[in-house]
């Protein structure tokens, strides 16, 4: 039976409260293990011989319902699966879907290198971090083992991203493994026709593999049972991604059935990450833009339910950006507001005449305001007040942002208005206008109310800054 309370975890811990894990007590560590913000291995005493048995038992009892599978090695390794719930609001989804973009072995070398470089370097800054692509799927379109080996080698020369080796011909897969096995690539795929030969490769090279049985869950289950009997736990199941019509509905329902069987019905033989292949959109015969658009629709559908890893083709920004944003949104932990450190940030090179502006530490709010200020060339001090990740309007309504709180926040970081500025003025966000009197009382400073939308700060500044300026 799976463990899901800190007290149950505590029973297996050394119970010495030694603090090596960074927590004051073993019980506190237990709560972090339950919410997966810490790993069992962070309790180093638990790894000692005398606790080894308990560690192994606890690892078994804490294992996620859907197994985790790791592709690649080192800092670029991608782990997929790991979910415990059917619906995000029940806990959170773990291990966001791994996105692999394809290359193929009949591409001219210069094109292949250019595409790999694009995939490797593609990134989009979003609320304090970069959204990136994860893997490269190398497809054998030639059917020639030699060509495939050369293409895999060329990809490896240009990126350390994990690889998916794609062919239904075991000879071709073997050629790829001969050069890439050390990178622990994912094989795509074992089917009812080639499974024996692919199983031999999996055992020889010790790599994860996809089991592929389009629109046939019984065969998929049977393949999974066979590989499990061989001792393989690093499996990914692909029930097929039909791009259109009733068959798309069937694909979607197959994903639901597999996930329900893995989590709710305890069918361990299908409790593996699921692969979706949205690039089947290109089989519909549409033009390149329509196919790219439809691929994005499929990636969205299966990011929501329950694609753990995907192979994509389009590198158009209008396809990649929504795919990456939706994935990020679905896999953001709903229990933890996305926030930035609460402090006074310097935007540009502020001096004594620069404004001091207040916002909150909700990451989306902070980065929107910061970006509007920076792109308009407004040098200023920007306080990200600690509202526990709430935006301005909600924090004012809920009492997390008050005049006293803002005063305390400036004091907490020793922000001395008379030393830093020559104006003793604070600008409140428009959505916090009702705090103006409070803040004047708390700080004794002059308080101006800015616009509700940070995009309007530049024209507002023109009319209202420096303080005392008449409209
Ligand atoms: S390191 Fe282990 S034994 Fe020490 S306090 Fe943390 S959980 Fe307890």
Boltz pocket constraint, residues with backbone or C-beta under 6 A from the ligand:
constraints:
  - pocket:
      binder: B
      contacts: [[A, 13], [A, 14], [A, 15], [A, 16], [A, 17], [A, 18], [A, 19], [A, 20], [A, 21], [A, 22], [A, 23], [A, 24], [A, 25], [A, 26], [A, 29], [A, 30], [A, 42], [A, 43], [A, 44], [A, 45], [A, 46]]
      max_distance: 6.0
